Amino acid sequence: MRWRGWLPYLSLLLLLIPLLFGQGAEQSFLPYDEGLYVWRARSMLVSGDWLVPRSWDTVHYHKPPGFYWLLAAGFSLGGLSEWTARLPSVLASIITTLLLYDLGKRLIAPAAAWWGALLLNLHFIWFSYSRQATPDILTVMLGVVGVWCLLRAEAVAAGANGWRLAAGVSLGLGILFRSVMGLIPLAALLPYLILERRRHGHWQSPWLWSGVAVGVAPLLVWLGLVTWQDGWAPLQALTGFVGRAVVRTRQGNGVFYYLWNVPLQGFPWPLLALLGWRAVPGGYRSLLWGYPLVVFLGLSAIATRLPHYSLMLLPWLSLWAGLGLTRVGVMFAGGVKSRWVARTWAYGLGLLGGTLVLLTTILYPRLVAQVPEVALYRWPALGLGGCWVWLPLCWLCRYRWRRVWPGVRVWLGLMVAGPYLTLTLLGAMGLVGNYRPDVKPFLQQPPLAELLQQVQVHFVRQGNGDEAQILLSIYTPRLGQWYPEPAALPPGSWAWVQPNFSLPRSRYRVAAVYAGWRLVQVRE
């Protein structure tokens, strides 16, 4: 590939660096689900037992151990920190973006593919989960890698079986990291594998299915070892969790949940996707239409419908949105006679931008007096509004005042620059990534910080731990053991004690309190 061929990849990479790597001075974990993954991975590392995921007295067989292993390995190399824990998701997001562009070049057009790859990262939920220590972005990446390898197998005469094997391994590993959700990318490939089998021959190839078996093998080996050790309990926990996910509705989200949730949380790009899906070329519609359709039906069929499950849809919707964005650009340039869609789009976003500019400038003193919390988001909101407010002015310059400038690239650039600038500021200011800003300042107080570095701290709790217990279990430097009640603590020991226990002053000295959890010393 000549150097000009690398420019789109390099430009995407340069845009992703401030978007994904910029962060505030302080970071803290989100207790659910990020904190749970980190805490269980830390427990693996502390206990030396990499076979059984656990948190204190509770074993967790209901999820495959792949992501726990990845985090624990990272902690053993780079220490426990938010940066170390979140690095796999950041790298997975970058790889997905670059591969999505490469896929889009083959499936649609280079310009639309570039815009689609960038728009993927401008969905707030994708941006947020790319900066969290969860397996969701990694699972999406494995699915995209599988598709990319299969298309590579189509494109090469020699070595096609190697690419099929790599595709199968990638798809199989998705199950190791995400359980039943990891099956959805494999199922989503069925329209492509079956309907176009005569062209590519993947469906009949033993190399693809051998790769899937290789990818699933670590999970089967782990399941066999823990079943040998603990009987049928691990298998029952894993299948029981899958069964509950399939039949148990969460948060009252019905079968049509993703029809409104995805457009709402991804605004405004899903609206562009509606414009772009009709322009999908005919060559690979089994992928561009079939893959997201199967993903959508699979997610809707599973009763546990949560917002982050829709991450699997976003790469393909982003390619549609890239097609829609280029289509709007053609309308702006006058390439199609019917320009009302582009005009409505420009005035709609311009109205939203103007509203944000007013709220963050002229009306800001009154707004912040009534809602003080909005002060944190003033500059990100102003960045979005300041870019979008120019869109209708660009339209007027071109069609009312007959000016050649600004051109299509400026118009599209302003459209995308607003969300890009907003998300970059949210990350750089620590508004995304520092999910519990009170925990570290509390633990870093000089007397308490020195104490925690010197003594081993036990935990006293019964039942399920709350958010505070998860954070304290992660950030306490020297962990002791779990005890079911304060009376079991050894004399002279230190412990974090659950809020619902009574602690007589004659026996326990309270040194600090965080969210009801008391750091106590048992008197001699």
BADRENTOR-712500 format. One record per atom (N, C-alpha, C): x, y, z. Coordinates in pm, whole numbers, plus 50000, padded with zeros to 5 digits. Layout:
BEGIN
XYZ
...
This chain:
BEGIN
500844988150000
500005000050000
500895012550000
500655021649906
501425033849899
501075042750018
501955052750041
501775060750163
500445068050165
499925071750049
498605078450046
497495069150095
497695056150074
496695046750122
496625045750273
497705049850340
497705049550487
497105061950549
496915072550471
496445085050529
495085083850600
494085076950543
492825075650617
492985068750751
493795058250757
494025051350884
494735060550982
495755067750933
496525076651020
495645087951072
494805093650986
493935104651030
492935099851135
492375087951116
491475082551218
492215080351350
493425075051342
494195072551464
494505085551536
494875095851463
495185108751526
493945114951591
492795112851530
491555118051590
491165110151714
491495097251718
491105088951832
491985091351954
493215095851934
494125097352048
493585107052153
493225119552117
492655128252222
491285123752270
490535117152181
489185112852219
489225101852324
490145092352311
490165080752399
491215081652510
492285089052487
493365089352584
493335101552676
492605111952638
492515123652724
491685120552848
492185124452964
491445121953088
491815132453192
490945134053290
491185143453397
492265138553492
492585147053589
493645143653685
493265131553770
491995130053801
491535118953884
490585110153806
490725097153825
489845087253765
489385077753875
488205072253859
487725062153955
486785052853882
486685040553932
485895030353865
484395032453888
483635028153789
482175027253804
481875014353879
481195015153995
481025003054077
480394991354001
479334993753927
478694983353846
478764987753701
479214979153612
479774965753625
481304966153625
481834977753594
483284979053581
483984974853710
483504979853824
484144976653951
484104961853983
483024955053946
482934940653974
483984932853895
484164936253769
485194929353690
486584931853750
486854944253787
488164947653842
488384940753975
487374940854060
487504934954193
487744919854184
487004912954097
487194898554084
488544895254021
488994903453926
490324901253869
491394903553973
491224913754057
492204916154163
492224904454262
491044898954291
490984887454382
491754875654325
491654873454193
492444862854129
493934865154154
494354877554135
495774880654147
496254879454292
495454884154387
495844883854528
495874869554582
494834861754545
494744848054597
495664838354524
496054841754401
496834832454320
496004821654254
494694822054275
493784812154214
493174818254089
493734814953973
493254820153846
492154811453786
491754801353856
490744792253804
489344796553845
489194801153969
487874804154024
487734819154046
486864825953970
486594840153998
485804841254129
486254849954218
485584851354346
485714865554396
484824869154488
484934881554563
484644877954709
485704878254789
485654873554927
485134859154932
483984857054994
483484843455015
482644838354899
482374846654799
481434843154693
482194839454566
481884827654509
482464823654382
481524827954270
482104830954154
481324836154042
481574827553919
480784817153907
480874808253792
479894812053682
479074822353706
477994825253612
478484832253486
479744837353487
480304843753368
481614836953333
481914835653204
483204829753164
484364838253217
485534832153237
486614839253304
487544847153212
487254847653082
488204853652988
488614867753024
487644876453055
487984890353083
488664891753219
488304883353315
489014883553444
490494880253422
490764870453339
492154866653312
492904878253246
492254884853152
492904895853082
493244907153179
492294910753265
492554921453362
493624917453462
493534905253514
494524900753612
495924900753552
496054896553427
497354896753360
497854911053347
496954920353314
497344934353305
497794939953438
497084936353546
497464941253678
498824935653721
499104923153684
500384917153722
501544924053651
501294929853532
502344936453457
502434951453487
501284957953495
501274972553508
500714977953636
500364969053730
499784973753855
498304976753840
497614977653954
496174980253952
495934995253940
495334999353831
494985013353810
493865013953707
493195025353701
492145027053602
492725026053461
493905031553441
494515031253308
494795016853265
495385008853354
495684994953319
494414987153290
493384989153372
492144981653357
491404985353229
491474998053190
490705002753076
491445001852944
492724998952948
493514998352826
492984988152725
492554975952766
492004966652666
490824972252590
489934979452657
488774985252588
489204996452494
490165004552536
490665015352449
491285009552323
492144999652338
492794993552222
491774986552133
490794979752195
489764973052116
488954983152035
488684994852093
487945005152021
488735010251902
490055012151919
490885016951808
490935006551697
491144993951735
491214983251634
489904982151559
488794982751631
487484981951566
487284993251467
487705005351505
487545016851416
488335015151288
489595011151300
490435009651181
489954998351091
489544987151153
489044975951072
487694979251009
486884987251079
485604991051023
485794999450897
486775008450900
487075016050779
487535006750667
488414997350700
488894988050597
487744979650542
486834975450629
485654968150582
484804976950492
484594989250537
483724998250462
484255001250323
485585001750309
486145003950175
485704993050079
485584980850129
485204969550044
483694968850025
482944972750130
481504970550129
480734982350072
481204994650095
480455006350047
481355015249962
481985025350022
482875034349950
483865040050050
485075043650006
486085048350102
485655060550182
485055070650118
484675082750190
483605079650295
482565072350254
481505068850350
482045060050461
482985051150428
483575042450530
484375050550632
485105060650587
485885069050678
484965076550773
483935082550718
482985089750804
482295080150901
481915068350851
481245058750938
482135054151053
483425051751025
484345047651131
484495058551235
484535071051191
484615082151288
483325083651367
482185082451299
480895084051368
480675073251473
481255061451454
481145051051556
481605056351691
482705063651693
483275068751818
482545080951871
481625086551793
480865098151837
479505094351892
479215081551903
478085076851984
478515077352130
477755084052214
478205085752352
478385072452423
477505062852398
477615050152469
478865042652424
479245043652296
480495037452250
481685044452314
481645057752315
482715065552377
482855062052525
481755060652595
481785057852738
482335043852766
481855033852694
482305020152719
483715017552665
484185025852574
485575024752530
486535029052640
486025035552743
486835040152855
486425033152984
485895021052972
485515013253090
486144999353082
486404993753200
486994980353208
485884969853206
485254968353090
484234958153069
484534950952937
483984938952916
484304931452793
483474935152672
482624945352681
481664948052575
482334952352445
483234962252451
483904966952330
484794955952273
485434948352360
486284937352316
485474926952239
484264924052285
483414914352217
483004919252079
482664932252071
482324937951939
483524937151846
484704940151900
485914939551818
486134925551760
485944915351842
486144901651796
485174898251682
483944903051691
483004900951582
483434907951454
483904920251465
484364927651347
485614921151289
486514916451375
487704909451327
487304896951248
486294889751297
485824877851226
485334881051086
484534891751074
484044895650942
485204899950853
486114907750908
487264912550830
488104900950777
488334890850860
489114879250817
488414871550706
487094870350715
486354863150611
486414870650478
486344883950482
486464891550358
487874890750302
488874890050391
490244888050344
490374874450276
489704864450331
489754851150271
489154851350131
488124859650110
487554861049975
488524867649878
489334876949931
490134885349843
491434878849800
491904868549871
493214862649840
493014848749781
493874845349688
493814832049628
494534821949716
495704825749766
496474816949855
496334821749998
496234812350090
496114815950231
494704818350279
493704815250195
492334817750236
491944809450357
492444797150365
492084788650479
492644794250610
493814800550604
494374806850724
493494818150774
492954826150683
492044836950723
490744831250779
490264820250720
489044814050774
489284808750915
490434802950936
490774798051070
490834809551169
491474820651130
491564832351218
490194837951248
489304838151148
487944842951171
487224834251273
487344821151260
486694812151355
487224813751496
488544815251511
489134817151644
488594829951708
488534840651631
488044853451683
486594852151729
485754845951648
484344844351684
484174835151804
485014824751814
484934815751930
485374822452058
486394831052050
486854838052170
485804847452225
484904852252140
483824860752189
482984853852295
482824840752284
482054833152384
482834832452514
484164831352507
484984831052628
484864844052707
484694855252638
484634868152705
483224872452739
482214867752666
480864873552685
479754863252690
480084850452708
479074840152727
478094839952609
476804839252637
475804837752532
475794849752438
476154861752488
476204873452401
477274871752294
478314863752324
479344861252225
478874852752109
477724846152122
477174838152012
476494846851907
476094858851944
475314867151852
476114870951727
477394875251737
478124878051613
478234865951520
478404853951578
478464841951495
477134839451426
476034841051499
474714839251438
474434849951333
474944862351357
474684873251263
475364871051129
476374862551125
477064859550999
476324849350913
475314842850968
474634832150894
474054836750761
473404848450750
472924852450617
474044853250514
475184858650553
476334859550462
476904845650432
477044837350537
477664824250517
476804815050431
475494815750449
474604806350380
474184811550243
473724824250237
473184829450111
474254831050004
475474833450043
476534835749944
477604824949951
477234813049994
478204802350013
478854797949882
478134799049770
478724794849642
479864803949598
479814816749641
480844825949601
482114824649683
481944823449815
483144823749901
483514810149959
482574801049974
482884787650024
483194786850172
482894797250249
483204796850393
482354786450466
481104785350426
480164776950500
480614762350498
481164757850386
481564743950374
482984741450425
483714751950459
485114750450495
485274745350637
486014734350658
486254729750796
487194739150872
487934747650799
488874756650867
488134766850953
487024772050904
486254781750982
485744775551111
485134763851099
484524757751217
485584751851310
486734747851255
487834743851341
488344755751422
488374767551359
488774779551431
487814782851544
486504781351519
485524783651625
485784774151743
486064761551711
486344751751817
487594755551895
488624760551826
489844764851895
489554776751986
488734786151939
488394797752020
487584794252143
486714784252131
485874780052244
486624770752339
487704764552293
488414754452372
488834759352511
489404771652527
489754775952664
488584775952760
487404779752711
486214779652796
485854765452836
485914756052742
485574742252772
486574736052869
487864739252850
488884734052943
488644739553082
488404752753091
488114758853222
486884752453287
485834750553209
484614744853263
484854730553311
485664722953237
485974709353281
486774709253410
487724718553426
488544718853547
487734722853670
486904733053656
486134737353773
485044727253805
484524720353704
483534709853732
484194698153803
485404694753764
486154684353833
486424688253979
486644701054002
486974705854136
485744707554224
484674713554169
483514717254251
482214710354210
482294700154130
481084693154090
480314700653984
479004698753984
478164704453880
477764718853908
478164724454021
477764738154055
478204748453951
479454747953900
479834757753798
478984757153672
478714745153623
477894743753503
476474748653529
475944745653646
474594750253680
474544765453690
475594771653748
475624786153760
475694792753623
476524787253534
476684793053401
475414791753319
474834779853316
473604777953239
472434785253303
472414786053436
471344793353503
471384808153471
472584813853466
472714828153432
472254830553289
472654821653198
472224823053059
470704821953049
470134812453122
468684810853119
467954823053172
468474828853281
467834840853336
467964852553240
469104853553171
469274864453076
468284863252960
467954851052923
467054849052810
465604851852847
465214848752970
463784849353006
463434860453103
464414866453173
464084876253277
464234890453224
463134897953228
463144911853182
463774920653288
464644929853245
465304939153336
464784953253311
464504960453417
464094974453412
462844976653327
462054966153311
460804967453236
460974970153088
462114966753031
462374969652889
461744958852802
460774963052720
460034953652638
460744950252508
460034942852423
460624937452301
460974948552202
460334960252213
460614971352122
461604981352182
462304977252285
463184986352359
464234992652269
464904984752187
466004990052106
465524998751991
464244997751954
463735006251848
463765020951885
463555023952014
463615037952056
464895041352131
465495031352200
466675034252280
467885037452194
468115029752087
469285032052002
469225045751935
468095049851873
468055063551817
468225074451922
467685072152042
467765082452145
469195084152195
469865073152229
471195074252286
472275077352183
471975075152054
472965077951951
472705090651872
471705098451912
471325110451838
472555119151811
472705124351687
471765123851574
472115113351469
473135105151494
473655096451388
472675085751343
471845079651429
470865069951377
469905075851275
469655089051283
468815095251180
469505095151045
470815097251046
471575096150921
471605081650872
471625072150966
471615058050927
470345054550850
469215060450889
467965058050815
468085062850671
468825073750653
469035078850518
470005070050439
470985064150511
472015056550444
471665042150413
470745036050488
470515021750468
469915018750330
469185028550275
468605026450143
469655027350034
470795033650064
471855035049965
472895024049974
472635013650053
473585002650066
473754995749932
474994993949885
475214987049757
474714972749761
474444967349644
473844954149637
474794942649657
476094944649649
477024933549651
477084925949781
476994932949894
477174926450025
476014929850119
474824929850068
473684932850155
473454922050259
473914909950234
473784899450335
474594903050460
475634911150444
476384916250559
475824929450608
475674939150517
475294952550558
473844953450606
472994944750557
471634944050608
471424931850698
471934920250655
471664907850729
472304907650866
473564912050877
474264911551005
473544920051112
473304933151088
472614940851193
471204936251219
470524930651117
469164925851139
469154914151236
470074904551218
470144893051308
470554897651449
471494906951457
471894912251588
470694918651658
469954926751584
468784933451642
467754923351690
467464913251608
466484903251648
466984895151767
468284891751768
468834884351880
468784892152010
469154904852006
469114913152126
467674915052174
466754916652081
465354918552119
464754905852176
465224894152129
464684881452178
465144878452321
466354883052357
466844881052493
466134890752585
465524885552690
464684893852777
465484904252853
466754901552882
467584911252953
468064921752853
467274931952834
467574942352735
468144954452807
469434956852785
470124967852851
470784976652745
470994989552775
471514998652671
472824994152609
473774989152691
475084986052635
475094973552548
474034965552551
473974954252459
473934958952313
473384970852290
473264975852153
474594979852093
475684979152169
477004982252113
477324973551991
476794961251989
477034952451875
476434957751745
475414965951756
474774971651638
475544983451581
476264990651667
476755003851629
477745003851513
478674994151499
479554994851382
478794994851249
477754986851241
477014985851115
476094997751095
475485002451203
474685014651191
475575026551155
476825026351202
477745037251171
478125037251023
478275025550964
478505025050819
477305030650744
476105027150788
474905033150728
474945048350744
475305052850865
475345067250891
476405074050804
477535067150778
478535072750688
477985074550547
477205064750502
476535066250372
475545077850376
474795078950486
473845089950498
474515103450501
475655104350568
476375117150576
476885121350439
477465111950364
477915115450230
476745119150139
475605112550161
474405115950083
473945130150113
473955133950239
473605147650276
474595157550216
475875153650211
476865162350150
476605164450002
476195153949932
475845155349790
474655164749773
473675163649864
472535172749859
472965187249880
473875189449975
474365202950002
475085208749881
475855200249812
476605204849696
475715206649573
474445202849581
473555204249468
473595192649373
474155181249418
474245169649331
472915162849307
471925165449393
470565160249373
469595171949381
468555171149303
467615182349299
466845183849430
466495172749491
465735173249615
466695175849732
466705188449781
467635192349886
466945194650020
465665191650029
464935195350150
465415187450272
465895174950250
466405167050363
467625173750424
468575177750338
469785184250389
469445197750451
468515205150393
468135218050449
467475216450586
466585206750597
465945204150727
466955199650830
467885191350788
468935186650877
469775198350929
470165207350838
470995218750877
470245227950974
468995230950946
468255240151032
467895233551165
467645220351164
467335213651290
468525213551385
469705209651333
470895209751418
471295224051454
471085233351362
471395247351392
470525252751504
469245248851507
468355253051615
468825247651749
469205234951751
469735229151875
471035236151916
471895238851818
473145245651849
472915259551903
472005267051841
471715280351890
471155280252031
470315270352061
469775269152197
470885266752299
471825257952264
472945255252355
473825267652374
474035275152267
474845287352279
474165297352372
472865299152358
472135308252447
472195303752592
472015290652614
472015285452752
473385286652818
474445286152738
475795286452795
476415300452791
475705310352740
476225324152737
475245333852803
474275338452731
473365348752782
472535343752900
471985331752888
471115326352993
471875318453099
473195317653086
473975309053177
473865313053324
473995326053360
473895329453504
472585324953568
471475326953496
470185322853552
470075307653559
470595300753456
470515286153454
471335280053566
472565284753587
473425278853688
472935282153828
472215293153842
471645296353973
470545286454011
469805281753911
468725272253938
469215257853942
470175254453856
470715240753850
472235241653855
472855242253972
474315244353981
475125233353913
474565221253901
475325210153843
475695212453697
474935220853626
475205222753484
476505230353460
477055236553564
478305244053547
479425235053497
479395222253536
480435213053492
480425210753342
479245212153280
479085208553140
478985220653048
479345232353100
479185244553020
480035244152893
481315241452906
482205242252790
481965231052689
481725218552732
481345208552631
480075212152554
479085217552626
477845221452558
478075233152464
478915242552506
479205253952419
479975249552295
480865239852310
481585234652193
480645228452091
479655220852139
478675214852047
477815225451981
477275234552062
476415244852006
477155254351914
478405257751949
479175266951867
479475261651729
479565248551713
479785242651580
478475241351502
477435236551568
476185234051497
475445246851458
475685257751531
474945269951499
475345275551363
476515271451310
476965276251180
476355268551063
475735257051088
475235248850977
474175255950893
473145261950952
472195269250866
472805281450801
473805287850864
474465299250802
475235294950678
475855283350684
476525277950565
475535275650453
474365270550488
473335268150386
472895281350324
472695291450406
472275304450353
473365310450264
474625308850305
475715314050223
475695307850083
475355295350076
475425288449947
474195290849862
473005290849924
471775290949844
470995303949853
471305312549949
470635325549954
471565336649903
472825336049947
473775346549910
474725342249798
474555329749749
475265324749632
476785325349648
477265321349763
478695320649788
479195306449765
480365305249703
480935291949681
481445286049812
482015294949894
482515290450025
481425293050130
481195284250226
481955272050257
481515260250172
482465251150149
482185239450069
481625228050150
481495216550085
480905204750147
481735200050266
483065200150250
483915195050358
483795203450484
483705216650466
483535225350582
482195222550650
481155221150570
479815218850624
479745205650701
480255194950640
480275182050708
481215182250828
482345189350813
483285190150925
482675196851047
481925207751028
481255214351140
480225205151205
479545197351122
478525188251172
479125177951268
480305172851234
480945162451312
481835168351422
482375180251398
483305186251494
482635189251628
481365192851626
480665195951751
480645184251847
480095172551808
480125160951898
481535156451933
482455157251836
483845153251864
484455162051972
484295175151959
484845184352058
484185182352194
482885179952195
482165177952321
482665165552395
482765154352325
483205142052389
484655143052434
485495149552353
486895151252392
487005159452520
486215170052532
486225178352653
485685170552773
484645162652751
484095154652862
485145145252919
485925139152831
486985130352879
488135137852943
488595148652879
489735156152930
489445162953063
488195166753085
487815173453209
487485163553321
487535150553291
487245140553392
485765138353418
484905143553330
483465141753349
483015127853305
483815121253224
483615107153190
484885099853229
484785090453320
485945083153368
486165084153517
485725095153576
485815096653721
484415095053779
484005082353793
482605079353821
482245080953969
483205079454058
482965081954201
484065091254252
483935104154224
485015113554255
485295115454403
484455109854490
484675111854634
485585101254696
485775089854630
486445078754697
487935081054712
488615085654609
490055087454620
490445099054712
489815110754703
490145121154801
489955116654945
488935108454968
488715103455104
489865094355148
490255084955062
491295075455099
492695081555097
492845092955030
494165099155021
494415109655128
493495111255223
493755120055335
495005115255410
495925124355444
497235120055497
497195109855611
496415111755718
496475101555823
495945088055777
494825088455700
494205075955657
495075068955552
495635076555458
496465070455354
497685063555414
498315069855510
499485063855575
499095051155649
497945051555716
497485039855791
497225028155698
496515030655587
496165019855495
497395013655429
498455021355412
499675015755357
500415006855456
500155008655584
500915001555687
500224989055739
498884988955743
498174978055808
497384969955706
497144957455741
496274948755662
494844950855709
493934952555613
492554956055645
491634944655602
490854939455698
489864929155669
488534935555629
487584927355587
486234932055556
485224923755633
484234930555688
483144923955761
481844927155687
481234916955632
479964919155562
479164906355557
477864907855538
476954896755513
476074900355395
475694890255316
474894892955198
475724898955086
475074905754995
475754911654880
476364925054917
477544927654869
478184940354894
477564951454811
477634963754862
477094975154789
478214982054711
477904993654651
478895000654570
480115004754651
479885009454773
481005013854857
481945002254887
481394990354912
482244978954942
483094974954821
482504975754701
483254972554580
484444982054565
484194995054582
485265004954566
486325003454674
485915001354797
486884999654904
487704986954886
487094976454833
487824963954808
488874965854699
488624975054605
489574977654498
490704986654545
490354997254618
491325007854648
492045006054782
491654996454864
492404993854987
493684986554951
494864992154984
496124986354934
496404972354986
496224970055117
496604957155176
495354950255228
494874940655150
493634933855186
493894922255280
492974920655376
493054909455467
492084898455426
491234894455521
490284883655496
488854888655514
487934880055479
486524882955498
486054876455628
485234883755703
484634878555826
483134881155823
482344871855875
480894873555868
480334883155971
481094885956079
480604895056183
481794901056256
481624912856317
482744919356385
483344911256498
482514903356567
483024895756682
484114885756643
484164881856515
485154872056470
486514878256441
486614891556442
487874898056411
488904895556522
490154893356486
491204891456588
491464904556663
491864903856789
492194916056865
493344923656798
493194936956795
494204945556737
494134947056586
493234939856520
493154940156373
492324952156328
492464955156197
491704965856134
490744959856032
489594966556014
488594961255920
487644972255875
487184970855750
486024978655703
484774970655741
483844977055810
482674970155863
481424975655795
480564966555753
479314969955685
478454978955775
477664987955714
476924997655796
475934991755895
475354980055867
474264975055950
474724968156078
476004967356106
476494961256230
476634971756339
476264968056461
476494976856577
477894974256632
478574985056667
479964984156713
480104991156849
480124983656959
480304989857092
481644997057101
481605009157153
482835017157163
483865010757255
483385002857347
484334996657440
485234986457370
484804981257258
485584970857189
486174975557056
485534985456989
485964989556855
486215004656851
487305008356787
487615022556768
487425025856621
486555035356592
486255039356456
487235050156413
487975047356302
488985056656254
488515064956135
487585059756055
487095066955937
485785060755894
484985068455820
483685063655770
483545068055626
483205058655537
482935061655397
481635054955356
480635063055321
479335058055276
478765047755373
478925050155503
478405041155605
479365030255647
480355027055564
481345016955599
482365023055695
482595016355809
483475021655911
484795013955914
485875021455913
487195015555932
487455015156082
487525003156139
487625001756285
488854993556322
489314995956443
490354987656503
489774980656624
490004967556631
489534959956746
490484962756863
489924967156973
490764970357089
491364957457146
492574958757200
493234947157261
492474942557385
